[in-house]
Amino acid sequence: MKMFVYTYILLVLALNHVVFYAQDLQDELNQSLNVNTVIIARAYQDSIILRWGVTKPAVWQIANLYGYNIERAVLNEPNADYSKLKFEPIEGSPFIIWNEQNYATYFQTHSENDPQSEAVYFVSIMTDVFDQDTDTPPTSFSAFQDDLNSLKEGKGTLDMKFGFAMLMANKSADAANALAVRAVDKNVSNGMTYVYKMSLVGNSPIYKVKESYVEVKAEPFDSSKYNEEIFYIDGDQEVVLSWNSSKDFNSFNIDRALSKDGKYTRITQSPILKSKPIGYDGIERTGFKDDSLTNYTKYFYRVSGNSAFADEIVVGEVEVMPKDRTPPQKPYLELPDNTTQSQVALKWTMSEPTESDLKGFLIARSNNFKGPFIRINQDELGRNSREFIDTTFDTDGMNYYVIQAYDTSLNFSNSNVALATIIDTTPPIKPVILTGTIDSLGIVTITIQKNDENDLMGYRLFKANEEEHEFSVLNEAFIDSDSINQVIQTVFKDTVTLNSLTPYIFYKVTALDFHYNQSEFSDTLKVSRPDTIAPITPVFTDVIVRENEVEIHFAPSESIDVIQQTIYRTTSLSLPWDSIANFSINQNSYIDTNVKQGTIYYYSLRAKDNANLFSNYAKAVYGKPYDSGVRPPIENLKIFKENNNIVLTWEYNQFNSNTYFVIYKKDSKGNLKEYQKVDKLQFIDTSILKPSNSYAIKVFTNDGGQSKISNIVEYISE
């Protein structure tokens, strides 16, 4: 049963994630024939471990037939041209996959000592991978085209072999040796830097296989460089962990203990595959959720990464305590009662039984349905409280209430929002009409000065053809106290005929509050009917600014005889307007793409009627295409020691007087912290930590821009 579960897990991993992944063979016919190879290395003081591979199953077939060349050159100076180095084969090169005799010898040696070991299990799977003869690679590209259907049928088997093989190489050093994708170079000197080159022994008649290189310095291996901060969210009976997804690991394991020095137990049934969610800081992270925990109990977690070198390295530890995050049930607030002119009585109910950890209640009030709500009870209301008297409410405004229940863990729940109806017999003050105009179409626009009352509900508009006549209600514009829209209408429209014997129209308004108390009439507005008036001026309604364009929305002129609209632009209101577009009367938006970032553009609009009369210029609006603020990172970051100081140098193509750099340095706990700010392409650190010093650099500009943080460089003290 154990082997079955293990094989199933390996199957899922092979199908979802391998370091050297297999691409769809059908796509290979339509893609470039250039194929990359991969070689990585891990350095020790007396040896260097190498791992390599190819990226296409078809090329892997060729490598299995002919093998891999691994060559080495000594690097005596930095930034040397690899093509000019003198490479020599390392011991064991070329590397050829095991034959039947190699497998037989391995099992004879290892199975007797520990037949249940993982190494023996992984290598035994390798014999299944190569159970069937590997097909000989096709000798010409036309072979793919002539027999494409056959190729598709064989694709699944080849991909599966390739996937299993690469997974086994990641899980077992012996399996990697059997596949000829691993070697240990013991002929190295501590402190020396080497360049290794990987290439295929045989040539592909179809693909052009590129050589790959890796540069590595022989020095003691320090696993502490992988120590990362483990981020966590302490939820209700659960914990969510996340950590940086280092490129050196392909999956992770989680261990848990009940004390820091206690026994850790593995809680991941299978390795967690590295994922790539982008955090708020742009760093790739992998996550894990552990649930069914006991609240307020400390848990200690250890995260370990699995590398292509078939080992497991601890990347971080963290202590977490899950907490109660479940709020109590919501109270139900009854309709508040304005019992007297100085009191509002509040009552609420809770469904029984109430939660055992319910602690009490808070009373909050606002003059708006959407808030913000401010606490008004000074004394604590206990868990059995169900009533409250408010004596500080706004007698002239709106009073919305909400009850908050909270528990011993300070989890809160809110009741429904309820409005108190306040006793009020005072009407609003007399309203004032600011302006009244009429256009060539007989459309009258009346603007009212908004009253200051907090409980203002709106206005009634009255109209008459003669000042001595009785005024009749023309329009009522009231807001709903429970509506999200709380904007009082102060601009009213009316349409009158221009062919009339009466030269004037007369208007009055009254104001009403939420208790329907009505003010006295405003002064009478007298509006004169015009003989000839130009079109109504269009109105801009919105300006949307993007990086490389300005999008303008507007309401076209309401005059019915308009035949054309013209939009204008200038970079200064002191300069003349330039016409940039003419369009129909139905168009209500325009996108200006002929813009530059950082430049302010002013826009106006005019309408023309069929009598060639132009409206006024629309009130100018402006837009400034913005800079996104993202700056490119530094390049070619180098670290070296000079005069007992650590020197960092780097390159930045956009460096100028508005640019500066922030140096980050790992502290003694391995955390990357902000360290220094410099305005040049070099930094000298006189404070050297032992045994290692790690840095990264981020670009900032004075206008608020910034880049992603650079890769971390490290200097090991001698």
N, C-alpha and C positions, 0 to 999 in steps of 0.2 A: 504493500500500500504506500509506503514511504517513497519507493522508487517511482510509483505511478504519479504521485503528486509532484515529485521533483521534475519528472519528465514533462508533465503538463505545464508547470511553471516555466521551464526552459523553452517549451514550444511558444508560449505567449510572449516571452521576452524576445525570442528569435524573430517572431513575426512583427514585433513593434519597435525594437531598438537594437541595433548593432553598431559598433564603432565604425566599421567599414561597410556601409549599408549597400544593399543590392537594388539597383534601379530597374524599372520596367524595360524588358528587352525590346518590346515594340517601340518604345520611345527612342531607343538607341539608334534606330534606323533614320530618325529625323533629327538627331542631335549631332554635335561635333564628334569627330572620330578621335579627338585628343582625350586621353585617359590619364588621370592623375594617379600617382602612387603616394603612399603615406609612410613616414618613418618617424617614430618618437623615441625618446631616450630618457633614462633615469640614471643619474650619476651617483656613484659611491666613491669613497676614498681610494679603493683599490680595484674597482671594476665599474663597468658601465653596461646596463641592461638595455638592449635594443628590441623594439617591436615594430613591425612593418606590415604592409598589406597593399592590396589594390582595391579599386572602387567599382569594378564591374565583374560579375560572375564569369563572363566569357573570357576576360583576360586572366582571371584566376585559373581557368582551365589550362592556359598556356603555362602559367607559373608552376602548376602542379606537374606538368610534363617535363619542364626544363630547369626549374629552380630559380633562386634569387641570388644576385651578386650583392655582397655587402663589403664596401671598401671604406678605408679610413685615411684621413690626412691630418697632420698636426697643424693647428692654427697658431702661428707665432705673432700675428698682429691683428687687431680688430678690423672689421669691415673689409676683410680681404675678399677678392674675387674667387669664388669657389672653383670656377672653371680653370683657374691657373694653379690650383693646388696639386700636389703630387699625391694621388690616392693609391693605396695598396690594399689588397684583399685582407680581411681579418681572418683569424684562424677559423676554419670550418667552412669558409666560403668557397664555392657556391653552396647554398643551403637547399637540400632536396627533401621533399616530404618522405615520411617513413614508408618503407615497404613492409610486406608481410613478415619478413624476418625481424625487422626492427620492433614491430608490435609483439611478436612472439617473445623476443628477448625481454622487452619491458614487462610483460605480464609475468614472466617467469621470475623476474627479479623483485617486482613490487607486490604481486598478488599474494605471495607466500608470507610476506611480512605484515601487510595490513590490507587484506582483500576488501574491506569495507570502506577504505579511504575515498575521499572525494576525488583525488587525483586519478585513482584507478577507475572510478566511475566515469569521469569525464573522458578519459582516453578510451574506455570501452565504447562510449557513444561514438567516438571518432571512427571506430571500426565499422559501425553501422552506417556512418555518413558515406564511407567509401566501399560499401558492400557491393554496389554495382559498378561496373567499369565506367569511368568517366569518358564521355564521348570525345572523340578527337575533334579539336576545333576546326571549323570550316577553313578552307584554304583560299577563299576569295570572297569579296563582298557580294558578288552575284549569287553566291550560295545562300545568303540570307534572303535575297529577293526572290529567288527561284523556288525556295521551299519555306515560305513564310509561315504557312499553316503548321508545318512540322515544328518549326522553331517555337511557335506559341505553345504547342503541346508539351515540349520539353522544358519550357521556361520554368514551370512550377518546380520540377524536380531539381534543376540546377540552382534556382534561387534558394530553395529549402536547404540544400547541401551547403551552399555558401553561407547562409544565415547561421545554421547550426555550427559550422566550422569556426566562424569568427566569434560566435558566442563562447564556444568551448575554449578558444584561445584567450579570451578575456577572463574566464573562470579558472583556468588551470595552466600553469607554466609548462607542465609536461605535454598538455594538449597543444600548446603553442609550438613547442619543440617538434612535436609530431607533424605539425602543419608547415614547418620550416618558416615560421614567421617570428621567431624569437632567437636571440643569441646573447651571450654574456661575454664581453670583451674584458679579460682580466689582464691584458698586457697594457696597462695604463699607469701613468705616474700622477700622484696627487698634485693638484694645482695646474696641470696641463689642460689646454683646451683642444678638443678634437672636432673634426667635421666628418660625419658619416654619410656616405652616398649609397642609395639603394636603387637597383635597376634589375630588370629581368634578364635571365640568361638567354632565353629564346626570343625571337621576334614574332610579332603578330602580323599576319598578312592584311589585316583589316584596320586595326587600331594603332595609333601612334602613342606609345606608352612613355610618359615623361619620367625622368629621373627625379628623385626627391632627396633632400638633404636635411640634416639636423646638426645643430652645433651644440656641444655640451662640454662642460668643464668638470674634470674629475675632482670631486670634493666630497666631504662627508654628507650623507643624506640627512636632512633635518625635516622630519614630518610635522614639526610644530608650525611650519610656514602655512599649513593648511587650516590652522585654527581660525574659525570664523565665529562671529556673533550669531547666535541662534535667536531669531525673532519669534515671538509667541503672542497668542491671544488666549487669555484665560477665560474661557466661557463657562457656561452652566453645565457641569458634569462632563466637560470636554475641554481639550486643549488643541490648538492649531499651531503647528510649528512651521517655520520657513527659514531657508538659509540660501546663501549664494551658490548658484549652480556652477561650480568650477569646471573648466573644460578638461581637467585631469581625471574626472570621475564620470562614469556612465550610469551608475545607479547608486542607491544609498540604502543602509539598514538603520533601524531605530531600536535602541535598547532602553529599558526603563527600570528604575529602582525606586524604593521607598525611602532611601537615605543616600547621602552623597557617597558614603563609603560602603554601602550595602551591595548585595548581589544584584547585578543587572541581568534582566531577562529580555530576550529578543521578542519584540511584539510585531514585527513585520513578517508575515508568512512568506513573502517573496520580496526581492529588492524593489525599491521605489525607483522607477525610471526617471531620469533627469528630464524635467520639463522646463519650458522657457516663458513663464509669465513675466511681463515687464513690471517691475515695481515702480513706485512713485519717483524713485531716484534713477530709473533707467537700468537697474541691475537685474540680471536674470536670476530667478530664485525657484527652488523646488520646495514643495510643501507636503505636510502630513497631518492628519487629524486623528486624535486619540479620544474616543468617547467612552461612555459608561463608567465614568470616574466618580470618586467621592469628593464632594465639595469641601473646601477648606482642609484638604489633605495635600501635603507637599509631595510632588513627583519629580524625579530627577531623570532627565533624558540625555542620551548620548547618541549623536549622529555620526555614522561611519560611512565613508565613501569607498566604492569598489572601482579600481582603476584597471586599465588595460594590461597592467603588469601582474594581474591575478593576485592582488593583495587587497587588504582592507585597512583604511587609515581613518582614525578619529578626526573629524573636522570641527567638532564643537560639542559643548555640553551646556545644559541650561536647567534651572530649577523653576518649576511652575506650580501654582496652586489654583485649581479651578474654583470659581466662586458662584454663588447664587445670583443669577441674572434674570430670574423670572419675577415680573412685577405682580403685585396683588391684583385682584379683580377690579374692574372699573366701577366706581360709584355711579349711581343714577341721580342726577340733580333735578329736583322738581322745579317748576316755574317759580322764580323769586317773587316775593310779595312785598310791595311797598306799603307796609302796614301803617306807617305814619310819615309825616313830612321829613322826619329825621332818621328813619330806620327802614332797612330792607332785610326781611327774614329769609334765610336760606335753609332748606331741608334736603337731605339726600338719603338714599337707602343703599344697602349692601345685601347681596344674596347670602343666605345662610347655608352651611356654616362658613364663616370667614376664615382666611388663612391663619394658621397658628402664629406666623411671624409678622402679621399685620401690626404696625406700630402706631400709626396715627394719620392725620389729615392736614393738608394745607389748603387755604382759601386764596384764590387769585382772581383779579379783576382787570378788565381792559375796556377801553372806549371803542374797540374795534373787534368784530367777530373773529378776525384772523390773529388778533393779539398785537403786540406782546402783552402777556398777562403778568401782573405784578402781585406778589404775595401781600395780603392785607391783614392776616391774623398774626398778632404779636405773640400771644400765648400758644403753647403747644396744645393741639387737640388730640386727645387720646383715641385709642382704637374703638371705643364705644361711643364716640361723639357722632351725632347725626344732625345737629342744628348749629346755626351761627347767625348773629345779628351784625349787620354792617351799618355803621353810623358815619362812614367817611365817603359815601358814594357821591358821584357828580350829579347835582340836582338839575343841571342844565344840559347835560350830555348823555351819551349812551353808556349803559352799565351792563357789560357782559361778564358772567361768572363761570368759573370752572373749579371743580373740587379735585384735588390730587391725593390719592391714597399712596402711602409708602410703607415699606417693610423694614425690618431690622438691618437689611443689607443695603438700604437706601435705593431700592428699586421703586420707580414711580409709575402710576397709571393715572390717566386723566378721565374725568367724567365727560359727559356731553356739555356743550356750551349753552348757557341759558341767558336770555335777556330779561332784565328787570324793567317792568313798565312803571315809570315814575309819574307821580301825580304832578301835573303842570297846567297852569291856567294863564301863563304869561305868553302873549303872542310875540313873534319876531318884530324887529324894528322895521320902519318903512324902507322898502328897497329903493335902489337908485339905478335908473337906466343910463348906461354910459354912452352908447352910440346907437344910431339907427340909420341904415343906408339902404338904397334901392338901386338895382342895376338896370341895364337896358332891357332886360326880359321881365322886369316887374317883380324880381325876387327881393324881398325885404329881409335884411339881417339885423337883428336886435341883440345887443350885448348888455348884460346886466352885471353890476358890481356885486360879487358874492357877499352875502351877509356873514357876520362873524359868529352867529349862534352855533353851539355844538350840536343842538338837536334839530338843525335845519333839515327839512325833508325835501324842499324844492319850491318851485314857483308856478303861479298861474298867469297866463298871458291873455289880456283882454284887447279887443279891437272895436273900432267904430269908424264910420266914414265922415262923421262930423263930431266935433268936440262936445256939442250939446246933446248928442244922441246917447242912448243907453248903450254901454259897452257890454259886449257878449264875450263869453270864454272862447278863446281861440285854441289854446294849448295848455295842457297840464303836464309838468315834468317832475315826477317825484321818484326818490330812491326808496328801495326796500331795506328796512333795517337789518334784515338777515341776508341780504344779497352780498356777494363778493364785490360787486361794483358799487362803490361809495362816492362816485364823482357826481357832484351837483351840476346839472345843465345850466349854463349861464348864457348860451348863445341860442337864439331861436330864429327860425326861418318862417317867412310867410310869402305867399305869391298873390300879387294883385294885377289887375289889368291896367295897361298903360293908356288905353283908349277910354278915358273917363272924363266926365264934366267936373268931377271933384278933384282938385289938384293935390289934395293931401290925404293921408291916412293917419289915424290916431291910435296910439297904443298905451296901455297901462299894465302894470304887473303887481301882484301881491305875493308875499312869502308865507309859507306854512311850515310849522314844526311837526314832529311826529305825533303830537297830541291833537293835530288839526286845528291848532290855534292860528288864525289868519291875521296878518298884519294889515295896516291901512294901505290904500292904494299909493303907488308911486306917483310922482309928477307925470303929467301926460307928455308922451313923445309925439312930435309932429314930423311926419316924413313926407317929403315932396316927391311927386312922380316926375322922373326926368324925361326930357325929350329924346336925346340920343346919348347913349353910354357905351363905352368900349366893353369888350367881353370881361367876364369875371376872371380875376387872376387865379391861375392854378395854384395849388397848395402842396408843398412837399409834406409827405407823411412819414417818411423814414429814409435814413441813410445807413447803408451797410458797408463797412469798410473791410477789405481783405488785403492780403499781401500785395497783390498785383492788379487790383481793380476796385472801383467804387460803384456800388449798386444803389441807384436812387429810385425811390418810390414816391409817387405823387398822385394827388387827386386832380384830374383834368378840369378845366374850366367848365362851370355849369351852364354857361350860356349856350343856347340851342343853335346859334348861328356860327359857332366856331368851326373852322375848316382845317386849321393846322395848328400844331404846337411846335415851338422851337426852344431847344435847351441851349444854355450858354455856360461858358466856363472861363475862369480867370484864376491866376495865382495870387492876386492881390485885389482887394476891394477898391484900391485907388487906381487900378488899371481898367481900360475898357473891357467890356464883355466880348468874348469870341463865340460866334455861333458854331456848335459842333454837331448838331443833328436836327433834322426836321422829321416829324412823324405825324401819324393820323390822330384824330381826336379820341380814339378809343384806347390808345396806348397809355398805360399808367406806370411804366417803369423803364429805366434805361441803365445799361451797364457800360461804364467808361473803362476800357482796358488800356488806353494810351496814357498810362500814368507811371510815375516813378515813386519808389518807396521814400518816405520821409518828406515828401512835398505836399503842402496843403493846397487843395483845389476847392475853389468856391463855385457854386452852381446856382443858376437862376433859370426861370422859365417864363415864357410869354405865350399867350394864345392870340390867334388872329381870326376875325370873323369874316363873313362873306362880303362885308363892306370895307375890307382892308383896314379895319380898326384893330389896334393892338391893345391887349390888356397891359396892366402894369407888370413890371418885373416881379416875379415871385420873391418872397423873402428869402434871401440867400441862405443856403446851407453849405456845409463844407465837409470834406472827408480827407483823411490823411492815410494813404496806404502804409500799413505798419510793418515794422520789423518783427519777425517771430521771436527774436531773442535767442535763438539757438545758434551757437558759435561752433566752428569745427574744433576738434580736440588737437592737442599738440602732437608732434610727430618726432620720431627718431630720438626718444628719451634714452639717455645714457647715464651710467653711474660708474664712478671710479674714485680712487683714493689719491690724494695729492697733498704732500706736506702735512700728513697726519689729519687731514680733513677729508670729508666725503664731498665730492663735487658732482652735481647734477647738471647736465646740459641737454637742451632740446631745440627743436625747430618749430617755428610758427609763421606761416606765410602771410597772415593778416596782422602781424605785430605792428602796433603804432603807439602813439602817446596816450591813447584811450584804453590801452590793453594792459592788464596786469594778471599775475598768476598766483594761485594759492597752493602752497606746498602742504601735502598731507603726509603724516608719518605715523607708522604703527608704534603704539606705546608698549610698555612692558607686558601688557596683557594680550598683545596682538591685535588691538583695535586701531583702525585707521582714524587718526584725529587731525584736525586742522592745525598746522604747525607754523607756517610763515607766509607772508605776502611779499612778492617781489615784482618789479616792473622791468625785468630784463630776462634774457634767455639763459640764465645760469643761476645756480644756487649753491652756496658753500655752507656745509653744516659742520660746525666745530664740536657739536655735542654728539659723540659717537656712543651708541649703545652696544653692548656685547650680548650675544655673539653676532647679531644680525641687525641691519638697519634697512627698513623697507619704506619706500616712498611712492607717492602718486601725485599727479598735478592736474589742476583744473583751471580752465581759462575763464576770466571775467572781463567784461568791458564796462566802462563808466556809464553807459546808457542802459545797464541792467541785463545785458546779454551774458550767457554763460554756456560752457560746453559740458559734455560728459566728462567724467573723470578718466584719466589715462589708465593704462595698465600699470600694475605695481612692479617696480624694480627693487632689487634687493642687493645689498652689499654685505658679505659675510666677513666679519672681523677676523683677522688672523690671530 
